[in-house]
Each structure stands twice: as C-alpha cells, then as structure tokens.
Amino acid sequence: MEHFFSEKTTPLIELKAPVFNEKHLRVWVKRDDLNHPLIQGNKWHKLRLNLLQAQKHSASTLITFGGAYSNHIAATAAAAKEFGFKSLGLIRGDELAENKENWSPTLEQAALNGMQFEFLSRRDYRRRHEADFIHTYRQRYPDGYFIPEGGSNDLAIEGLQILAQQIDAQCPDWSRLYCSVGTGATLAGLIRHTAYRANKQLIGVCSIKQGDYLIHDIRRWIGDATKHNRWILDTEHHFGGYAKQPPELQQFMHSFQQEFSIELDPVYTAKTFKTFFEDIEQNRLPAGSQVILLHSGGLQGK
Ligand SMILES: *Cc1c(COP(=O)(O)O)cnc(C)c1O
C-alpha cells in the first residue's frame, strides 16, 4: 500500500530563451509527464486515492467512462492491470461495438491491459452523471467501483495535494502556474492545495469549446471561498475544440519540441503552453514573473 503514498518528485526544468530574458521572466516546466509511463501525469494523481478506496471496499472491477481517445481510459486500464483489478470502460459511441477495426490506439492498448468495453450511444452517454443510470450499472456490477469521466471526483482533488506540495517545494516563489483543463479537477486541486499568497495566480486553459460551465464544478471542488480570487479560466484558447488540431497548434507543438526537447500532446498541453507564449506577446505577464507550466502528461506511453 506504501506505493500509493510515497511519490517520487518529478523534475522541474527551467526553460531558457532570449524572449524570457527580454521580458524578465523565469519559466519552468513541471515534468509531471515523467511520473509513470502509462498512468501518466494528472491521471495518476486523480486515480491514486480512488484505487485505495476501491481496495478498501474490496471492489473487483474499476468501472469508468470516456471517449475513444481518452487519456483517463488509458490510465484506468493500466492502473487496473498494475493493481490487480478488472476494468470496464463505458465508451462513447455505439458504432464502435461492431467495428473493432475502427478502434483507436487508446482502446486497443486498454484492451491489451485487460479492459472490457461497453459502447454507449451518444444519448446514453449523456446520462453518465445521472443517479438512475449509474444505479442500473451498480446492480449489474455489485462489486464494481465507479470512477467518473476524467477520473474527476473528490478523491481526485485530494490526490492532487502531492503535486501541489511538490510545486511549492521546488519553486516557493512561483507567481503564475499554467495548467490544462478538461473537467477542471486538476486546476481545482492545485488551487486548493498550493500555498496561498496574494501574488500567486493559477491560469487554467480550457481545451473544450464553451467551457465556462466548468467554473461551477471548479468552485465546488475548491471549497474554501477565500481561494476563489486566485485563479482564472481561459476559455478562449481551445483552438477549435477538444479534438481539434489546427495547423498553427501543430506548428507550435513541433517548434516547442525542437527548441526545448519536450514532447507535448495536442489535446491539452500544447494548447496551454501556446497560450503562455501568446500571453508573453501580449505583455500579460509582469516583469519578474516566475512562471510554471504544468506538463500534465497525455502522451499515453509515447
Ligand atoms: C485529462 C487531462 C487533462 C485535464 O484534466 P482535468 O482534471 O480533467 O481538467 C489535462 N492534461 C492532460 C495531459 C490530461 O490527460
């Protein structure tokens, strides 16, 4: 059980570039993508206490939701295998049930890790948060442990404390922390658990279109109202939406990798890191800022 709690600290790497000198910024990447090859980045922090809870309840099967390319599905399948659970993925898109040849690499790898699938119509998938809907699955799988889409629940928020503590210990004077947002749980966990100081601001960059509705969930997860003024949700930099990769984004991803030898993923981290560079161009970062870019993973074993 030790393993769930004793975490190695992932590196904080300083980036050097002329533009940072010009603007008097210091910039680091928190390489949380290096925490685990398959249960990667934020998905590991979000799953950890859920795995422990599942074990406490003697659950045999982890049951969760996701799309065909979901990093959370990949991570849950790998975690189930590593920690001795069965796993069931309730996957959006019933057309995939009969079309194994159209399965994404994510689903193929998850299947290799032992995950079983049920493919849901888009209409059923939309019901994934409804109590009635979950109830029918609970009856069918009485020894199942349910994890919501993206792994985002209260235990996930608690699980992010370790990451927040690492960041504060490695760079106590950070003033801006950029993090990618899907459900907002990672952002909320970091807001909740990083040290509170007036000059610190967290910037969540939302990968999905029209993400303003996430603010409600994020505020609920943060809880403590005194922390509500220290973050912003950037909903302008989704680059067309969740699965979209316009050429400008691909180009940025490529040149960032060339310059800094750090691979990004197109769904989350590339959008977040590009947003940071746009903020520099638009002089949104005061001279003297100490900026951390969270690399939250998303590379699925690459
Ligand atoms: C899932 C994921 C996110 C989104 O995390 P949320 O907690 O759902 O906001 C961000 N970055 C990467 C790499 C992810 O895989």
The ligand as an SDF file (V2000), in Angstrom:
LIG
                    3D

 15 15  0  0  0  0  0  0  0  0999 V2000
   -7.0830   14.6220  -18.6590 C   0  0  0  0  0  0  0  0  0  0  0  0
   -6.0210   15.6320  -18.8960 C   0  0  0  0  0  0  0  0  0  0  0  0
   -6.1760   16.9780  -18.5260 C   0  0  0  0  0  0  0  0  0  0  0  0
   -7.4730   17.5010  -17.9580 C   0  0  0  0  0  0  0  0  0  0  0  0
   -7.5550   17.3240  -16.5960 O   0  0  0  0  0  0  0  0  0  0  0  0
   -8.8660   17.7370  -15.7950 P   0  0  0  0  0  0  0  0  0  0  0  0
   -8.5490   17.4120  -14.4030 O   0  0  0  0  0  0  0  0  0  0  0  0
   -9.9970   16.8840  -16.3290 O   0  0  0  0  0  0  0  0  0  0  0  0
   -9.1300   19.1600  -16.0510 O   0  0  0  0  0  0  0  0  0  0  0  0
   -5.1020   17.8380  -18.7010 C   0  0  0  0  0  0  0  0  0  0  0  0
   -3.9490   17.4220  -19.2570 N   0  0  0  0  0  0  0  0  0  0  0  0
   -3.7750   16.1460  -19.6610 C   0  0  0  0  0  0  0  0  0  0  0  0
   -2.4970   15.7800  -20.3100 C   0  0  0  0  0  0  0  0  0  0  0  0
   -4.7970   15.2150  -19.4900 C   0  0  0  0  0  0  0  0  0  0  0  0
   -4.6110   13.9530  -19.9030 O   0  0  0  0  0  0  0  0  0  0  0  0
  1  2  1  0
  2  3  1  0
  2 14  2  0
  3  4  1  0
  3 10  2  0
  4  5  1  0
  5  6  1  0
  6  7  2  0
  6  8  1  0
  6  9  1  0
 10 11  1  0
 11 12  2  0
 12 13  1  0
 12 14  1  0
 14 15  1  0
M  END
$$$$
